[in-house]
Amino acid sequence: MSGLRVVPAWRQGHERLYVCLTDGRSVAWYDREASRVNLLSDDLRGDVLEALAPFLTGAVTVGPPPVPTPAELARLSLHPDDDLAPNRPGEALQIALDRDPAPPHRLRPDPRRRALAAEQAVGDALEALEGGGWHTLHSLPLPGGDRIHHLVIGPGGLYAVYTLYARKQRVVVTDPMVTLGRRAPRPLLRRIRSDANRASHALTAEVHPVLALTDPTDLKVTAPLRGIRILQATDLPGLARLGGVLKPADVEALHSVARDRGTWGRV
C-alpha cells in the first residue's frame, strides 16, 4: 500500500509516531519508549514497517495494542471536564492572567507572571521524570480556592510540590518560616505540610511535602527540617533515584484516582 504517512505526536509526555492513511486515520503507532509497534490491522504489517523503517531503532515488538489495564480503563471513563491530567504547569495562574491581565503600564512586573514562570520551570523538570515510571499532575484544585502546584507519583512515593519564585534572592528557612530576600518571613512550610496532608487524605496514601525553589542565589536552613524536602528546581530530577515504595500497578492506580477532579472535592 502506498500513501502511508508517519506523523509524530506527544501523549502523556511520551513521543509516539503514528502511521496514517491519506484520509488521516491511524493504522498503527510506534512507541519509542516501549520499543513496540502497535498495529490496528495486521493486514498492513508490511506496509507499516516499511513506512516506519527510517525511525525504528533496535529490536521492536510488533503486534496489536496491549489490553488496557484496569487503571487505564478508569481513566478512559472520566469526563474530559473531570480529568486533571491535561492541566499545564501553572494552569490556574494562566487562566487568571487570561481573564484578568495586568494593566499594560504597570510599574512593577505582575507577580503572577513570576509565579507562573516558576511553576512552568518546576513542571518541566518534573515531567522529565515520566520516562522512569513517574506521573506528574499540575494545579490540582482544593476546596476553599487553594491548590496543589504539582503532585508527583512514582516508584519513590507521592510528593506534593509547592513552587516558590526565588530568582536572584536569598532564601532563609527557620521552620516553619521562610524568608525570601528582604521580605517579611511567612509560615510557608505550614501551608506546604497542610497541602500534603490534604492530598494524603484524598488519596488514602502518604504524600510527602516538597518546597521547590527556582534559581535562588543562596539557601540557608537554620535547623533540621521535620518531614519536608527543600529542593532547587535543578535538583528535582534526583527524585528519579528514589524507589522501592510503590509498585508500577500502585503508581497507575493512584494516578487514576488523583487525576479525577472529584477526588479533590472531599478535602
C-alpha positions in Angstrom: 0.0 0.0 0.0 1.3 3.5 -0.8 0.5 6.8 0.7 1.1 5.9 4.4 2.3 8.9 6.4 4.3 9.0 9.6 3.2 11.7 12.0 5.0 12.5 15.3 2.8 13.3 18.3 3.2 13.5 22.1 0.9 11.6 24.5 1.3 11.7 28.3 4.7 13.2 27.9 6.0 10.4 25.6 6.7 10.7 21.8 4.7 8.4 19.5 5.0 8.1 15.7 1.6 7.5 14.2 1.2 5.8 10.8 -1.8 7.3 9.0 -3.8 6.7 5.8 -4.3 9.5 3.3 -7.6 10.4 5.0 -5.9 10.9 8.4 -7.0 7.6 10.0 -4.3 5.9 12.1 -3.4 2.3 11.3 -0.5 1.9 13.8 1.8 3.7 16.1 5.4 3.3 17.3 6.0 3.8 21.0 9.7 4.5 21.2 9.9 4.0 25.0 8.3 0.6 24.8 10.1 -0.4 21.6 6.7 -1.5 20.3 4.8 -1.1 17.0 1.1 -1.3 17.7 -0.9 -2.5 14.7 -4.6 -1.8 14.4 -4.8 -4.1 11.3 -2.3 -7.0 10.9 -3.1 -6.9 7.1 -1.0 -3.7 6.9 2.0 -5.1 8.9 4.4 -5.0 5.9 3.4 -1.5 4.8 3.5 -0.1 8.3 7.0 -1.5 9.0 8.2 -0.1 5.6 6.9 3.4 6.5 8.5 3.2 9.9 11.8 1.7 8.8 13.7 5.1 8.9 12.6 5.6 12.5 13.0 2.2 14.1 15.9 1.7 16.5 17.0 -1.7 17.7 14.7 -4.6 18.2 10.9 -3.9 18.4 7.8 -5.8 19.2 5.1 -5.8 16.6 1.5 -6.7 17.3 -1.9 -5.4 18.3 -2.2 -2.8 21.1 -1.9 -4.3 24.6 -5.1 -4.9 26.5 -5.8 -1.8 28.7 -5.2 -2.3 32.5 -8.0 -1.5 35.0 -6.3 1.8 35.7 -6.3 2.7 32.0 -10.0 1.8 31.7 -10.8 4.0 34.7 -9.0 6.9 33.0 -11.0 6.4 29.8 -14.2 6.6 31.8 -13.5 10.1 33.1 -15.4 13.0 31.6 -13.0 15.5 29.9 -14.1 18.2 32.3 -13.2 16.0 35.3 -9.8 14.9 34.0 -7.0 17.0 35.5 -4.2 15.2 33.6 -4.2 17.7 30.7 -3.6 20.6 33.2 -0.4 22.6 32.2 2.1 23.7 34.9 0.6 26.9 36.4 -2.8 26.2 34.7 -4.7 28.2 37.3 -2.4 31.2 37.1 -2.5 31.1 33.3 -6.3 31.2 33.4 -6.3 34.0 35.9 -3.9 36.1 33.7 -6.0 35.5 30.6 -9.2 36.6 32.4 -7.7 39.5 34.3 -4.5 40.7 32.7 -2.4 43.3 34.5 -2.5 46.9 33.2 -0.2 47.4 30.3 1.8 50.2 32.1 2.2 48.6 35.4 5.3 50.0 37.2 6.4 46.6 38.6 6.0 43.2 36.9 2.9 41.3 37.7 3.9 38.8 40.5 1.6 36.3 38.9 3.8 36.1 35.9 6.8 35.4 38.0 4.9 32.7 39.9 3.8 31.2 36.5 7.3 31.1 35.2 8.4 29.3 38.3 5.6 26.7 38.1 6.4 26.1 34.4 10.1 25.6 35.2 9.4 23.2 38.0 6.7 21.5 35.9 9.1 20.9 33.1 11.7 19.4 35.5 9.1 17.1 37.0 7.7 15.9 33.7 11.2 14.8 32.7 10.8 12.0 35.3 7.9 10.4 33.4 10.1 8.1 31.4 11.1 6.4 34.6 7.6 5.4 35.6 6.6 8.6 37.3 3.5 10.8 36.7 3.1 14.5 37.4 -0.2 16.4 37.7 -0.4 20.2 37.9 -2.7 22.8 39.5 -4.9 20.4 41.5 -7.8 22.4 42.9 -8.6 22.1 46.6 -11.8 23.4 48.4 -11.5 27.0 49.5 -9.6 28.2 46.5 -6.3 26.5 47.4 -4.4 24.2 45.0 -1.5 21.8 44.9 1.0 23.2 42.4 2.3 19.8 41.4 1.6 16.2 42.5 4.3 13.6 41.6 3.6 9.9 41.8 6.2 7.3 41.1 8.2 4.3 42.4 9.6 6.5 45.2 6.2 7.5 46.5 4.0 10.6 46.3 5.1 14.2 46.6 3.1 17.4 46.8 5.4 20.1 45.4 4.9 23.8 46.2 6.8 26.2 43.9 8.4 29.4 45.0 9.9 32.0 42.7 13.3 32.9 44.2 15.3 34.1 41.3 18.4 36.1 42.5 17.0 36.0 46.0 18.5 34.7 49.3 16.2 32.2 51.0 16.4 31.6 54.7 14.3 28.8 56.3 13.6 28.7 60.0 10.9 26.1 60.3 8.0 26.9 59.6 9.1 30.4 58.5 10.5 31.1 55.0 12.2 34.5 54.3 12.7 35.5 50.7 15.1 38.3 50.1 14.2 41.3 52.2 10.5 40.4 52.5 9.0 39.6 55.9 9.1 35.9 56.8 5.9 33.8 56.4 5.0 30.4 57.7 5.1 28.8 54.3 6.2 25.3 55.4 3.0 25.1 57.5 1.0 25.7 54.3 3.0 23.1 52.3 2.6 20.4 55.0 -1.1 21.1 55.1 -1.4 20.6 51.3 0.4 17.3 51.6 -1.8 16.2 54.5 -4.9 17.1 52.4 -3.6 15.1 49.5 -2.9 12.1 51.8 -6.5 12.2 53.0 -7.8 12.4 49.4 -5.6 9.6 48.1 -5.5 7.5 51.3 -1.8 7.2 50.9 1.2 9.1 52.4 2.1 12.2 50.5 5.4 14.0 51.2 5.7 17.8 51.1 8.3 19.4 49.0 9.3 23.1 48.5 10.8 23.7 45.1 12.8 27.0 44.7 13.7 28.5 41.3 17.1 30.0 40.9 17.9 31.3 44.4 21.3 32.9 45.0 21.6 31.2 48.4 19.6 28.8 50.6 20.1 28.7 54.3 18.3 26.2 56.5 18.9 27.1 60.2 17.8 23.9 61.8 16.8 20.3 60.7 13.5 20.1 58.9 10.6 18.0 60.0 9.3 15.7 57.2 9.8 18.1 54.3 12.2 18.4 51.5 13.5 21.7 50.1 15.0 21.4 46.6 16.0 23.7 43.9 14.3 23.1 40.5 17.6 21.8 39.1 17.6 19.1 41.9 14.2 17.7 41.2 15.3 15.1 38.7 17.0 13.4 41.7 13.6 12.2 42.8 14.0 9.6 40.0 16.6 7.9 42.1 14.1 7.1 44.8 12.3 3.8 44.6 11.2 0.7 46.4 7.9 2.3 47.8 5.3 1.8 45.1 4.8 -1.0 42.5 4.0 0.0 38.9 0.4 -1.1 39.4 0.1 1.1 42.5 1.5 4.1 40.7 -1.0 3.7 37.9 -3.9 3.2 40.3 -3.0 6.3 42.4 -2.5 8.3 39.2 -6.0 7.3 38.0 -7.5 8.5 41.3 -5.5 11.7 41.5 -6.4 12.9 38.0 -10.1 12.8 38.8 -11.4 16.2 39.9 -13.9 14.6 42.2 -11.1 13.2 44.3 -10.2 16.7 45.5 -13.6 17.9 46.4 -13.6 15.9 49.6 -10.6 17.6 51.4 
